[in-house]
Amino acid sequence: MKCAIIGHGKMGREIERILVERGHSVELVVDESNVEDLTPENISKVDVAFEFTTPDTAADNVAKVLQAGGRVVCGTTGWLSRLKEMEELAQSKGGALFYASNFSIGVNIMFRINRRLAELMNPYSEYEVRVEETHHMWKKDAPSGTAITLAEGIIENLDRKSSWVNDKATDASMLEIESFREGMVPGIHTVTYTSADDVLQLKHSITNRRALALGAVIAGEYLSDKQGVHTMDNLL
């Protein structure tokens, strides 16, 4: 698989290492110093581009790849207001988009458990539910995309609304999620159901960003011969 990496920070470098370990080649690396190299000609030379930059630049980077009919795996969060636009672009240009708020296999299994747990908690109105997330101090968006996905899973599957949910809430952007930024924490996400008598917690902690990078590379391998819009649910 011939690859491009857009964003050569900590995640980009980790993805590069794993790509080489798994026998793939990195044909193009684009960062702040050479954004002009993200051209249709260069995109046409690779099978998959990996986009891990910032909320301010992600959508434009994804659009450039899709406009050229390319395939892109995007793990940047904080730009969801333009996700539908990018999905439509992937369909109309014959490219492929794989977006996930978190590429950890463990987190994506947590998403599924979270949805099922919300269904199971429906009859028990004595439980209040909350979502918390903790990340390193350099993470720019808050709440994290992963926390938003967890909250969406609760809203979609918990029929009776906890007091922390606005009665008119239809998506996680309208929910209060507790966010903390401290130290070097790669990512901790917790869903907590609390009653007067007990506490039930669903928790996932990432101990190394390799878990995220490996999941992204696996997503790229999956996407390398596909078109259209894909998610971790398709991969799993």
N, CA, C and O of each residue as an XYZ file, in Angstrom:
944
protein
N       0.844     -1.187      0.000
C       0.000      0.000      0.000
C       0.885      1.245      0.000
O       1.760      1.385      0.854
N       0.661      2.138     -0.947
C       1.390      3.404     -1.011
C       0.582      4.462     -0.270
O      -0.621      4.603     -0.490
N       1.251      5.201      0.606
C       0.518      6.064      1.524
C       1.042      7.493      1.543
O       2.202      7.762      1.230
N       0.143      8.402      1.923
C       0.499      9.783      2.227
C       0.134     10.047      3.673
O      -0.862      9.526      4.174
N       0.936     10.855      4.343
C       0.650     11.262      5.711
C       0.503     12.775      5.723
O       1.428     13.503      5.361
N      -0.664     13.240      6.141
C      -0.940     14.671      6.218
C      -0.972     15.046      7.698
O      -1.913     14.704      8.415
N       0.052     15.742      8.138
C       0.216     16.034      9.551
C       1.282     15.122     10.128
O       1.025     13.943     10.370
N       2.490     15.662     10.352
C       3.611     14.824     10.777
C       3.988     15.094     12.227
O       5.163     15.192     12.580
N       2.938     15.214     13.069
C       3.166     15.354     14.502
C       3.355     13.995     15.147
O       3.804     13.051     14.497
N       3.016     13.894     16.414
C       3.226     12.640     17.140
C       2.438     11.489     16.520
O       2.971     10.393     16.349
N       1.173     11.735     16.184
C       0.366     10.681     15.576
C       0.858     10.346     14.175
O       0.947      9.174     13.810
N       1.175     11.356     13.402
C       1.666     11.109     12.043
C       2.929     10.282     12.035
O       3.075      9.376     11.214
N       3.844     10.581     12.937
C       5.103      9.819     13.007
C       4.858      8.392     13.466
O       5.504      7.464     12.981
N       3.924      8.209     14.403
C       3.610      6.853     14.863
C       2.957      6.048     13.749
O       3.267      4.870     13.577
N       2.063      6.663     12.995
C       1.449      5.992     11.847
C       2.525      5.605     10.835
O       2.491      4.503     10.287
N       3.463      6.488     10.586
C       4.545      6.206      9.645
C       5.339      4.979     10.085
O       5.655      4.113      9.269
N       5.662      4.904     11.382
C       6.420      3.753     11.889
C       5.654      2.448     11.681
O       6.229      1.446     11.256
N       4.377      2.465     11.977
C       3.579      1.242     11.855
C       3.391      0.856     10.394
O       3.416     -0.330     10.063
N       3.205      1.832      9.520
C       3.092      1.533      8.091
C       4.327      0.797      7.597
O       4.212     -0.205      6.892
N       5.500      1.282      7.959
C       6.748      0.650      7.522
C       6.868     -0.747      8.125
O       7.287     -1.683      7.444
N       6.501     -0.890      9.407
C       6.558     -2.201     10.066
C       5.690     -3.227      9.347
O       6.031     -4.409      9.295
N       4.569     -2.773      8.794
C       3.618     -3.679      8.156
C       3.838     -3.802      6.647
O       2.998     -4.349      5.932
N       4.973     -3.288      6.171
C       5.361     -3.497      4.784
C       4.816     -2.505      3.783
O       4.899     -2.736      2.577
N       4.255     -1.395      4.262
C       3.737     -0.361      3.374
C       4.803      0.706      3.140
O       5.807      0.761      3.850
N       4.574      1.549      2.139
C       5.521      2.623      1.849
C       4.859      3.982      2.042
O       3.674      4.156      1.757
N       5.634      4.934      2.526
C       5.163      6.305      2.695
C       5.750      7.130      1.556
O       6.949      7.408      1.535
N       4.905      7.516      0.618
C       5.342      8.214     -0.589
C       5.310      9.735     -0.431
O       6.010     10.454     -1.144
N       4.497     10.215      0.503
C       4.317     11.661      0.641
C       4.038     12.001      2.100
O       3.189     11.385      2.745
N       4.767     12.989      2.607
C       4.517     13.527      3.946
C       4.265     15.018      3.799
O       5.104     15.748      3.271
N       3.104     15.467      4.271
C       2.739     16.882      4.169
C       2.567     17.447      5.570
O       1.834     16.896      6.392
N       3.251     18.551      5.828
C       3.135     19.238      7.104
C       3.051     20.727      6.841
O       2.902     21.149      5.695
N       3.144     21.516      7.879
C       3.016     22.967      7.734
C       4.032     23.553      6.754
O       3.761     24.560      6.099
N       5.189     22.926      6.659
C       6.268     23.479      5.841
C       6.103     23.213      4.347
O       6.788     23.833      3.534
N       5.197     22.296      3.969
C       5.064     21.962      2.541
C       3.631     21.655      2.138
O       3.379     20.699      1.404
N       2.688     22.466      2.616
C       1.277     22.225      2.318
C       0.993     22.270      0.815
O       0.011     21.700      0.340
N       1.855     22.947      0.085
C       1.648     23.049     -1.362
C       1.851     21.714     -2.072
O       1.489     21.575     -3.241
N       2.423     20.735     -1.382
C       2.644     19.422     -1.991
C       1.391     18.542     -1.994
O       1.385     17.471     -2.601
N       0.329     18.995     -1.315
C      -0.921     18.227     -1.317
C      -1.693     18.565     -2.590
O      -2.680     19.300     -2.561
N      -1.225     18.017     -3.697
C      -1.777     18.303     -5.019
C      -2.501     17.083     -5.577
O      -2.243     15.962     -5.139
N      -3.402     17.283     -6.535
C      -4.068     16.140     -7.176
C      -3.074     15.141     -7.767
O      -3.286     13.930     -7.696
N      -1.996     15.651     -8.345
C      -0.989     14.757     -8.941
C      -0.357     13.869     -7.886
O      -0.208     12.666     -8.102
N       0.021     14.444     -6.742
C       0.644     13.647     -5.689
C      -0.357     12.687     -5.051
O      -0.012     11.554     -4.714
N      -1.594     13.144     -4.887
C      -2.628     12.287     -4.302
C      -2.896     11.073     -5.194
O      -3.176      9.983     -4.694
N      -2.812     11.261     -6.510
C      -3.074     10.168     -7.444
C      -2.025      9.057     -7.357
O      -2.250      7.949     -7.845
N      -0.894      9.350     -6.745
C       0.198      8.378     -6.662
C       0.106      7.464     -5.440
O       0.893      6.527     -5.302
N      -0.861      7.738     -4.550
C      -0.960      6.925     -3.332
C      -2.312      6.215     -3.267
O      -3.287      6.618     -3.901
N      -2.330      5.149     -2.479
C      -3.570      4.393     -2.293
C      -4.445      5.016     -1.206
O      -5.667      5.068     -1.339
N      -3.813      5.487     -0.134
C      -4.547      6.036      1.010
C      -3.750      7.182      1.613
O      -2.526      7.109      1.728
N      -4.456      8.241      1.997
C      -3.855      9.336      2.757
C      -4.366      9.282      4.194
O      -5.538      8.990      4.435
N      -3.486      9.562      5.135
C      -3.848      9.589      6.560
C      -3.803     11.033      7.036
O      -2.748     11.667      6.991
N      -4.947     11.566      7.496
C      -5.054     12.966      7.878
C      -5.194     13.084      9.397
O      -6.222     12.714      9.964
N      -4.156     13.601     10.043
C      -4.164     13.827     11.492
C      -3.522     15.184     11.746
O      -2.324     15.275     12.012
N      -4.337     16.245     11.660
C      -3.780     17.585     11.803
C      -4.491     18.338     12.933
O      -4.374     17.960     14.099
N      -5.219     19.386     12.596
C      -5.910     20.200     13.599
C      -7.349     20.437     13.148
O      -7.657     20.302     11.964
N      -8.242     20.794     14.095
C      -9.634     21.060     13.718
C      -9.775     22.154     12.661
O     -10.717     22.124     11.868
N      -8.865     23.105     12.638
C      -8.958     24.229     11.704
C      -8.568     23.855     10.273
O      -9.007     24.498      9.320
N      -7.749     22.826     10.126
C      -7.233     22.488      8.792
C      -7.758     21.177      8.238
O      -7.641     20.926      7.039
N      -8.334     20.337      9.084
C      -8.684     18.970      8.677
C      -9.638     18.919      7.493
O      -9.376     18.216      6.517
N     -10.742     19.656      7.568
C     -11.760     19.553      6.517
C     -11.198     19.954      5.159
O     -11.492     19.308      4.154
N     -10.392     21.012      5.119
C      -9.806     21.440      3.844
C      -8.840     20.393      3.304
O      -8.783     20.169      2.095
N      -8.081     19.750      4.191
C      -7.167     18.690      3.756
C      -7.940     17.496      3.202
O      -7.601     16.953      2.150
N      -8.971     17.101      3.919
C      -9.813     15.983      3.470
C     -10.439     16.314      2.123
O     -10.495     15.465      1.232
N     -10.908     17.544      1.976
C     -11.541     17.957      0.719
C     -10.572     17.865     -0.456
O     -10.963     17.448     -1.546
N      -9.325     18.247     -0.248
C      -8.333     18.183     -1.329
C      -8.126     16.743     -1.798
O      -8.022     16.477     -2.995
N      -8.070     15.826     -0.843
C      -7.891     14.408     -1.212
C      -9.118     13.904     -1.968
O      -8.984     13.242     -2.997
N     -10.300     14.211     -1.466
C     -11.529     13.711     -2.087
C     -11.782     14.356     -3.443
O     -12.268     13.694     -4.360
N     -11.459     15.633     -3.581
C     -11.624     16.309     -4.868
C     -10.802     15.625     -5.951
O     -11.176     15.629     -7.124
N      -9.681     15.039     -5.551
C      -8.812     14.336     -6.489
C      -9.214     12.875     -6.656
O      -8.528     12.118     -7.342
N     -10.331     12.470     -6.029
C     -10.778     11.082     -6.129
C      -9.977     10.129     -5.282
O      -9.982      8.924     -5.531
N      -9.276     10.654     -4.267
C      -8.433      9.821     -3.424
C      -9.174      9.227     -2.241
O     -10.360      9.481     -2.028
N      -8.445      8.432     -1.483
C      -8.989      7.804     -0.279
C      -8.294      8.420      0.926
O      -7.077      8.603      0.921
N      -9.071      8.742      1.963
C      -8.481      9.385      3.137
C      -9.039      8.804      4.422
O     -10.246      8.621      4.574
N      -8.131      8.521      5.341
C      -8.466      8.123      6.704
C      -8.218      9.346      7.577
O      -7.092      9.837      7.656
N      -9.261      9.835      8.229
C      -9.130     11.051      9.030
C      -9.435     10.764     10.496
O     -10.490     10.228     10.834
N      -8.487     11.133     11.359
C      -8.691     10.969     12.789
C      -8.683     12.275     13.550
O      -8.711     12.279     14.781
N      -8.644     13.392     12.828
C      -8.726     14.697     13.479
C     -10.160     14.928     13.946
O     -11.105     14.654     13.207
N     -10.326     15.428     15.158
C     -11.664     15.718     15.671
C     -11.865     17.233     15.759
O     -10.924     18.007     15.582
N     -13.100     17.637     16.033
C     -13.391     19.047     16.214
C     -13.839     19.764     14.956
O     -13.909     20.993     14.944
N     -14.151     19.013     13.876
C     -14.588     19.649     12.620
C     -15.874     19.014     12.081
O     -16.137     19.056     10.879
N     -16.664     18.430     12.973
C     -17.816     17.644     12.541
C     -18.887     18.460     11.830
O     -19.741     17.890     11.150
N     -18.860     19.770     11.974
C     -19.858     20.584     11.276
C     -19.732     20.450      9.758
O     -20.668     20.773      9.026
N     -18.581     19.977      9.287
C     -18.366     19.818      7.842
C     -18.306     18.350      7.404
O     -18.001     18.055      6.248
N     -18.595     17.446      8.320
C     -18.481     16.021      7.991
C     -19.450     15.622      6.887
O     -19.067     14.905      5.963
N     -20.692     16.072      6.965
C     -21.674     15.716      5.934
C     -21.214     16.204      4.565
O     -21.363     15.498      3.568
N     -20.659     17.404      4.517
C     -20.124     17.947      3.264
C     -19.040     17.040      2.691
O     -18.997     16.807      1.483
N     -18.161     16.524      3.562
C     -17.079     15.650      3.103
C     -17.622     14.292      2.657
O     -17.120     13.702      1.701
N     -18.634     13.807      3.343
C     -19.250     12.536      2.939
C     -19.862     12.655      1.545
O     -19.717     11.756      0.717
N     -20.539     13.760      1.297
C     -21.136     13.981     -0.025
C     -20.060     14.115     -1.092
O     -20.240     13.665     -2.224
N     -18.946     14.732     -0.732
C     -17.836     14.895     -1.676
C     -17.226     13.538     -2.031
O     -16.892     13.286     -3.188
N     -17.084     12.680     -1.044
C     -16.545     11.340     -1.293
C     -17.428     10.580     -2.275
O     -16.929      9.903     -3.174
N     -18.733     10.696     -2.100
C     -19.665      9.995     -2.982
C     -19.643     10.570     -4.393
O     -19.665      9.823     -5.371
N     -19.600     11.889     -4.497
C     -19.707     12.513     -5.820
C     -18.422     12.419     -6.640
O     -18.472     12.432     -7.869
N     -17.276     12.326     -5.971
C     -15.991     12.312     -6.677
C     -15.410     10.909     -6.837
O     -14.345     10.741     -7.431
N     -16.106      9.904     -6.309
C     -15.621      8.541     -6.439
C     -14.456      8.207     -5.535
O     -13.767      7.210     -5.748
N     -14.230      9.033     -4.525
C     -13.166      8.762     -3.561
C     -13.688      7.951     -2.395
O     -14.741      7.319     -2.489
N     -12.949      7.968     -1.290
C     -13.358      7.219     -0.107
C     -12.938      7.978      1.145
O     -11.828      8.502      1.228
N     -13.839      8.027      2.112
C     -13.582      8.683      3.393
C     -13.826      7.697      4.519
O     -14.876      7.057      4.587
N     -12.850      7.584      5.397
C     -12.998      6.785      6.615
C     -12.732      7.738      7.773
O     -11.593      8.139      8.014
N     -13.810      8.099      8.496
C     -13.655      8.989      9.645
C     -13.994      8.233     10.924
O     -14.953      7.463     10.970
N     -13.196      8.465     11.955
C     -13.507      7.944     13.285
C     -13.041      8.965     14.314
O     -11.995      9.592     14.147
N     -13.812      9.125     15.367
C     -13.396     10.014     16.448
C     -12.276      9.376     17.260
O     -11.551     10.072     17.973
N     -12.131      8.071     17.158
C     -11.081      7.347     17.867
C     -10.846      6.033     17.132
O     -11.794      5.297     16.861
N      -9.593      5.736     16.809
C      -9.283      4.535     16.034
C      -8.865      3.343     16.900
O      -8.573      2.272     16.368
N      -8.834      3.510     18.207
C      -8.526      2.386     19.082
C      -9.596      1.307     18.951
O     -10.790      1.595     19.043
N      -9.167      0.066     18.737
C     -10.127     -1.043     18.642
C     -10.903     -1.159     19.951
O     -12.112     -1.388     19.939
N     -10.204     -1.001     21.091
C     -10.854     -1.097     22.394
C     -11.926     -0.042     22.585
O     -13.006     -0.339     23.096
N     -11.640      1.193     22.176
C     -12.627      2.267     22.299
C     -13.855      1.976     21.447
O     -14.981      2.226     21.876
N     -13.649      1.455     20.256
C     -14.786      1.191     19.380
C     -15.632      0.030     19.877
O     -16.837     -0.003     19.625
N     -15.031     -0.915     20.573
C     -15.821     -1.939     21.253
C     -16.593     -1.294     22.407
O     -17.740     -1.651     22.674
N     -15.942     -0.330     23.093
C     -16.620      0.417     24.158
C     -17.844      1.142     23.619
O     -18.879      1.179     24.284
N     -17.744      1.724     22.413
C     -18.902      2.402     21.818
C     -20.098      1.459     21.735
O     -21.225      1.839     22.053
N     -19.842      0.235     21.305
C     -20.932     -0.735     21.167
C     -21.511     -1.127     22.522
O     -22.728     -1.212     22.689
N     -20.618     -1.365     23.494
C     -21.088     -1.707     24.838
C     -21.882     -0.546     25.430
O     -22.896     -0.757     26.095
N     -21.416      0.686     25.184
C     -22.081      1.883     25.696
C     -23.516      1.984     25.186
O     -24.428      2.315     25.944
N     -23.714      1.698     23.896
C     -25.066      1.762     23.333
C     -25.968      0.707     23.966
O     -27.122      0.978     24.299
N     -25.427     -0.493     24.126
C     -26.210     -1.575     24.722
C     -26.492     -1.291     26.197
O     -27.584     -1.578     26.687
N     -25.521     -0.734     26.899
C     -25.709     -0.408     28.308
C     -26.822      0.624     28.485
O     -27.631      0.513     29.406
N     -26.867      1.623     27.608
C     -27.928      2.634     27.682
C     -29.305      1.984     27.522
O     -30.251      2.354     28.217
N     -29.414      1.024     26.617
C     -30.679      0.307     26.446
C     -31.063     -0.428     27.730
O     -32.217     -0.392     28.159
N     -30.079     -1.096     28.335
C     -30.346     -1.872     29.548
C     -30.733     -0.986     30.725
O     -31.472     -1.423     31.607
N     -30.244      0.260     30.753
C     -30.517      1.153     31.874
C     -31.859      1.867     31.759
O     -32.280      2.550     32.693
N     -32.534      1.713     30.622
C     -33.788      2.434     30.398
C     -34.818      2.297     31.524
O     -35.414      3.303     31.907
N     -35.053      1.100     32.071
C     -36.116      0.973     33.087
C     -35.751      1.582     34.443
O     -36.611      1.708     35.315
N     -34.484      1.960     34.628
C     -34.014      2.303     35.970
C     -33.754      3.808     36.075
O     -32.615      4.263     35.972
N     -34.811      4.556     36.280
C     -34.734      6.013     36.269
C     -33.998      6.586     37.473
O     -33.691      7.778     37.504
N     -33.711      5.739     38.472
C     -32.988      6.238     39.642
C     -31.504      6.500     39.348
O     -30.801      7.091     40.168
N     -31.037      6.062     38.185
C     -29.634      6.269     37.823
C     -29.444      7.543     37.010
O     -30.153      7.784     36.033
N     -28.483      8.348     37.424
C     -28.045      9.505     36.645
C     -26.803      9.096     35.850
O     -26.005      8.286     36.320
N     -26.640      9.653     34.654
C     -25.514      9.256     33.801
C     -24.678     10.480     33.449
O     -25.213     11.570     33.252
N     -23.378     10.295     33.371
C     -22.488     11.377     32.949
C     -21.316     10.790     32.159
O     -20.973      9.617     32.303
N     -20.719     11.629     31.331
C     -19.556     11.261     30.533
C     -18.401     12.171     30.934
O     -18.569     13.385     31.054
N     -17.240     11.585     31.138
C     -16.027     12.354     31.443
C     -14.917     11.941     30.493
O     -14.848     10.785     30.073
N     -14.047     12.885     30.155
C     -12.871     12.554     29.349
C     -11.672     13.363     29.834
O     -11.802     14.525     30.222
N     -10.504     12.726     29.804
C      -9.250     13.372     30.186
C      -8.221     13.141     29.093
O      -8.036     12.013     28.634
N      -7.545     14.218     28.673
C      -6.492     14.126     27.665
C      -5.313     15.010     28.055
O      -5.392     15.812     28.986
N      -4.231     14.841     27.325
C      -3.030     15.650     27.542
C      -3.319     17.135     27.327
O      -4.282     17.498     26.651
N      -2.495     17.966     27.896
C      -2.761     19.408     27.919
C      -2.685     20.062     26.543
O      -3.094     21.214     26.395
N      -2.167     19.353     25.524
C      -2.028     19.948     24.193
C      -3.220     19.668     23.273
O      -3.301     20.212     22.172
N      -4.138     18.821     23.730
C      -5.300     18.531     22.884
C      -6.150     19.796     22.754
O      -6.529     20.406     23.754
N      -6.444     20.180     21.510
C      -7.064     21.482     21.270
C      -8.576     21.489     21.398
O      -9.152     22.496     21.810
N      -9.242     20.369     21.048
C     -10.702     20.373     21.103
C     -11.201     19.761     22.406
O     -10.622     18.804     22.920
N     -12.272     20.320     22.924
C     -12.909     19.802     24.135
C     -14.403     20.109     24.047
O     -14.775     21.248     23.766
N     -15.264     19.122     24.278
C     -14.923     17.743     24.624
C     -14.322     16.987     23.452
O     -14.409     17.423     22.304
N     -13.722     15.870     23.749
C     -13.107     15.058     22.701
C     -14.168     14.464     21.783
O     -15.329     14.316     22.164
N     -13.750     14.131     20.574
C     -14.664     13.473     19.652
C     -15.165     12.150     20.200
O     -16.312     11.770     19.964
N     -14.314     11.450     20.927
C     -14.707     10.171     21.519
C     -15.812     10.365     22.551
O     -16.775      9.599     22.585
N     -15.675     11.393     23.396
C     -16.708     11.670     24.399
C     -18.024     12.036     23.731
O     -19.088     11.631     24.197
N     -17.963     12.795     22.645
C     -19.179     13.156     21.918
C     -19.851     11.909     21.348
O     -21.074     11.775     21.400
N     -19.037     10.990     20.798
C     -19.599      9.743     20.265
C     -20.266      8.919     21.367
O     -21.334      8.344     21.157
N     -19.637      8.864     22.536
C     -20.246      8.155     23.662
C     -21.574      8.801     24.062
O     -22.563      8.105     24.294
N     -21.590     10.128     24.142
C     -22.820     10.829     24.514
C     -23.923     10.609     23.478
O     -25.091     10.454     23.836
N     -23.552     10.595     22.193
C     -24.528     10.323     21.140
C     -25.129      8.936     21.307
O     -26.331      8.741     21.123
N     -24.273      7.964     21.663
C     -24.770      6.607     21.880
C     -25.762      6.525     23.022
O     -26.711      5.742     22.978
N     -25.538      7.343     24.052
C     -26.469      7.373     25.184
C     -27.780      8.015     24.765
O     -28.852      7.473     25.036
N     -27.703      9.163     24.107
C     -28.909      9.881     23.672
C     -29.773      9.006     22.765
O     -30.999      9.001     22.879
N     -29.122      8.263     21.860
C     -29.859      7.453     20.891
C     -30.527      6.245     21.524
O     -31.517      5.739     20.997
N     -29.995      5.775     22.654
C     -30.470      4.498     23.200
C     -31.072      4.576     24.589
O     -31.657      3.601     25.062
N     -30.941      5.720     25.253
C     -31.531      5.892     26.579
C     -32.820      6.688     26.420
O     -32.780      7.912     26.291
N     -33.952      6.012     26.428
C     -35.230      6.661     26.148
C     -35.590      7.700     27.200
O     -35.980      8.819     26.867
N     -35.461      7.330     28.464
C     -35.749      8.326     29.494
C     -34.487      9.152     29.672
O     -33.377      8.619     29.671
N     -34.664     10.462     29.824
C     -33.527     11.366     29.856
C     -33.082     11.652     31.288
O     -33.898     11.970     32.153
N     -31.806     11.537     31.517
C     -31.242     11.906     32.806
C     -31.303     13.424     32.971
O     -31.462     14.147     31.988
N     -31.180     13.904     34.192
C     -31.282     15.340     34.453
C     -30.177     16.142     33.784
O     -30.309     17.356     33.623
N     -29.099     15.492     33.394
C     -28.009     16.236     32.749
C     -28.238     16.394     31.257
O     -27.456     17.051     30.571
N     -29.313     15.792     30.752
C     -29.636     15.892     29.334
C     -30.815     16.850     29.147
O     -31.870     16.683     29.759
N     -30.619     17.839     28.305
C     -31.712     18.735     27.935
C     -32.834     17.906     27.308
O     -32.574     17.065     26.448
N     -34.070     18.137     27.731
C     -35.204     17.354     27.215
C     -35.333     17.439     25.703
O     -35.886     16.534     25.078
N     -34.826     18.520     25.105
C     -34.933     18.708     23.670
C     -33.653     18.301     22.936
O     -33.524     18.532     21.734
N     -32.718     17.700     23.654
C     -31.429     17.342     23.039
C     -31.625     16.281     21.967
O     -32.321     15.289     22.182
N     -31.011     16.496     20.822
C     -31.071     15.518     19.741
C     -29.688     15.026     19.349
O     -29.570     14.045     18.615
N     -28.644     15.686     19.821
C     -27.293     15.218     19.539
C     -26.373     15.616     20.681
O     -26.723     16.436     21.529
N     -25.194     15.019     20.682
C     -24.300     15.170     21.826
C     -23.760     16.578     21.983
O     -23.290     16.923     23.067
N     -23.807     17.403     20.951
C     -23.295     18.763     21.066
C     -24.116     19.585     22.056
O     -23.665     20.629     22.528
N     -25.335     19.105     22.374
C     -26.206     19.821     23.300
C     -26.068     19.276     24.722
O     -26.811     19.690     25.612
N     -25.129     18.355     24.946
C     -24.966     17.741     26.251
C     -23.759     18.327     26.972
O     -22.822     18.825     26.349
N     -23.805     18.256     28.281
C     -22.666     18.680     29.086
C     -21.754     17.480     29.320
O     -22.169     16.485     29.914
N     -20.528     17.575     28.859
C     -19.532     16.522     29.042
C     -18.369     17.126     29.824
O     -17.872     18.195     29.467
N     -17.938     16.462     30.873
C     -16.831     16.972     31.680
C     -15.508     16.646     31.002
O     -15.210     15.484     30.724
N     -14.719     17.684     30.738
C     -13.439     17.529     30.058
C     -12.309     18.023     30.947
O     -12.418     19.062     31.597
N     -11.211     17.253     30.964
C     -10.043     17.625     31.746
C      -8.801     17.544     30.852
O      -8.679     16.626     30.041
N      -7.893     18.490     30.998
C      -6.638     18.515     30.255
C      -5.491     18.555     31.249
O      -5.341     19.514     32.006
N      -4.682     17.499     31.237
C      -3.599     17.437     32.216
C      -2.479     16.515     31.742
O      -2.730     15.485     31.116
N      -1.253     16.894     32.046
C      -0.083     16.057     31.845
C       0.057     15.493     30.447
O      -0.150     16.194     29.457
N       0.411     14.212     30.376
C       0.697     13.521     29.125
C      -0.346     12.450     28.827
O      -0.071     11.531     28.056
N      -1.525     12.544     29.413
C      -2.552     11.498     29.304
C      -2.983     11.318     27.848
O      -3.500     12.263     27.252
N      -2.787     10.124     27.250
C      -3.219      9.903     25.857
C      -4.730      9.923     25.695
O      -5.236     10.355     24.660
N      -5.465      9.454     26.719
C      -6.920      9.476     26.615
C      -7.596      8.548     27.615
O      -7.305      7.352     27.652
N      -8.495      9.093     28.424
C      -9.311      8.310     29.354
C     -10.762      8.731     29.152
O     -11.070      9.923     29.171
N     -11.650      7.767     28.960
C     -13.070      8.063     28.774
C     -13.891      7.194     29.715
O     -13.678      5.985     29.815
N     -14.829      7.828     30.399
C     -15.625      7.121     31.396
C     -17.095      7.494     31.267
O     -17.448      8.669     31.169
N     -17.934      6.484     31.268
C     -19.387      6.667     31.361
C     -19.797      6.141     32.727
O     -19.495      4.997     33.068
N     -20.480      6.963     33.509
C     -20.829      6.587     34.875
C     -22.328      6.698     35.100
O     -22.933      7.732     34.816
N     -22.920      5.629     35.611
C     -24.320      5.623     36.044
C     -24.319      5.572     37.572
O     -23.734      4.666     38.167
N     -24.973      6.543     38.203
C     -24.934      6.665     39.662
C     -26.348      6.693     40.231
O     -27.203      7.450     39.774
N     -26.573      5.856     41.231
C     -27.822      5.905     41.994
C     -27.465      6.210     43.448
O     -26.292      6.389     43.774
N     -28.462      6.269     44.312
C     -28.199      6.520     45.729
C     -27.478      5.349     46.382
O     -26.907      5.478     47.465
N     -27.516      4.197     45.701
C     -27.011      2.982     46.334
C     -25.780      2.369     45.672
O     -25.067      1.590     46.304
N     -25.521      2.708     44.413
C     -24.367      2.094     43.767
C     -23.907      2.929     42.581
O     -24.565      3.887     42.175
N     -22.757      2.537     42.038
C     -22.152      3.222     40.890
C     -21.725      2.177     39.879
O     -21.062      1.201     40.231
N     -22.105      2.378     38.613
C     -21.699      1.493     37.523
C     -20.871      2.329     36.552
O     -21.309      3.391     36.107
N     -19.657      1.841     36.221
C     -18.782      2.590     35.324
C     -18.325      1.752     34.141
O     -18.019      0.567     34.269
N     -18.289      2.406     32.985
C     -17.697      1.855     31.771
C     -16.515      2.758     31.443
O     -16.695      3.955     31.220
N     -15.313      2.199     31.411
C     -14.113      3.040     31.309
C     -13.105      2.437     30.345
O     -12.914      1.222     30.300
N     -12.461      3.312     29.572
C     -11.368      2.892     28.702
C     -10.215      3.877     28.845
O     -10.408      5.091     28.791
N      -9.013      3.335     29.029
C      -7.808      4.160     29.130
C      -6.824      3.733     28.063
O      -6.510      2.550     27.933
N      -6.338      4.695     27.302
C      -5.278      4.428     26.341
C      -3.946      4.693     27.027
O      -3.731      5.780     27.564
N      -3.063      3.722     27.016
C      -1.772      3.884     27.675
C      -0.678      4.292     26.702
O       0.397      4.725     27.116
N      -0.951      4.155     25.408
C       0.058      4.493     24.406
C      -0.664      4.883     23.115
O      -1.604      4.207     22.698
N      -0.222      5.975     22.483
C      -0.885      6.426     21.254
C      -0.729      5.421     20.107
O      -1.371      5.566     19.067
N       0.118      4.407     20.291
C       0.247      3.371     19.276
C      -1.088      2.676     19.023
O      -1.370      2.249     17.903
N      -1.910      2.563     20.072
C      -3.223      1.932     19.917
C      -4.061      2.683     18.890
O      -4.787      2.067     18.109
N      -3.964      4.010     18.888
C      -4.705      4.832     17.932
C      -4.110      4.716     16.537
O      -4.831      4.585     15.548
N      -2.777      4.767     16.472
C      -2.102      4.718     15.179
C      -2.301      3.369     14.498
O      -2.524      3.319     13.288
N      -2.225      2.284     15.248
C      -2.424      0.957     14.677
C      -3.839      0.822     14.121
O      -4.032      0.281     13.032
N      -4.826      1.312     14.866
C      -6.197      1.257     14.377
C      -6.374      2.044     13.094
O      -7.111      1.623     12.202
N      -5.696      3.196     12.992
C      -5.778      4.011     11.778
C      -5.166      3.281     10.590
O      -5.711      3.317      9.487
N      -4.038      2.620     10.812
C      -3.391      1.876      9.733
C      -4.276      0.709      9.288
O      -4.401      0.450      8.091
N      -4.879      0.014     10.231
C      -5.797     -1.074      9.884
C      -6.975     -0.529      9.075
O      -7.441     -1.173      8.135
N      -7.448      0.654      9.445
C      -8.531      1.295      8.683
C      -8.075      1.610      7.260
O      -8.834      1.441      6.305
N      -6.823      2.072      7.125
C      -6.284      2.360      5.803
C      -6.179      1.114      4.941
O      -6.476      1.153      3.748
N      -5.758      0.011      5.539
C      -5.683     -1.250      4.807
C      -7.073     -1.681      4.338
O      -7.243     -2.171      3.221
N      -8.047     -1.490      5.200
C      -9.439     -1.815      4.845
C      -9.926     -0.937      3.693
O     -10.624     -1.414      2.799
N      -9.557      0.348      3.713
C     -10.082      1.326      2.762
C      -9.393      1.278      1.399
O      -9.904      1.835      0.427
N      -8.255      0.627      1.322
C      -7.362      0.751      0.164
C      -7.964      0.315     -1.171
O      -7.432      0.673     -2.222
N      -9.053     -0.443     -1.159
C      -9.681     -0.861     -2.418
C     -11.167     -0.507     -2.454
O     -11.947     -1.144     -3.162
N     -11.557      0.529     -1.675
C     -12.977      0.853     -1.545
C     -13.276      2.289     -1.953
O     -12.380      3.124     -2.079
N     -14.565      2.549     -2.155
C     -15.066      3.888     -2.414
C     -16.175      4.200     -1.416
O     -16.683      3.305     -0.739
N     -16.544      5.468     -1.331
C     -17.660      5.853     -0.476
C     -17.242      6.176      0.935
O     -16.081      6.495      1.193
N     -18.196      6.094      1.858
C     -18.006      6.505      3.245
C     -17.983      5.279      4.156
O     -18.847      4.407      4.066
N     -16.992      5.228      5.024
C     -16.819      4.059      5.899
C     -16.482      4.510      7.323
O     -15.935      5.591      7.539
N     -16.826      3.647      8.289
C     -16.581      3.935      9.701
C     -16.011      2.700     10.382
O     -15.852      1.650      9.759
N     -15.707      2.837     11.658
C     -15.197      1.696     12.409
C     -16.247      0.596     12.543
O     -15.893     -0.573     12.695
N     -17.513      0.944     12.491
C     -18.543     -0.105     12.514
C     -18.428     -0.997     11.295
O     -18.623     -2.208     11.398
N     -18.111     -0.419     10.133
C     -17.892     -1.220      8.924
C     -16.682     -2.111      9.111
O     -16.716     -3.289      8.755
N     -15.614     -1.561      9.664
C     -14.378     -2.326      9.851
C     -14.574     -3.478     10.820
O     -14.135     -4.597     10.552
N     -15.231     -3.215     11.947
C     -15.432     -4.253     12.961
C     -16.403     -5.321     12.459
O     -16.694     -6.277     13.177
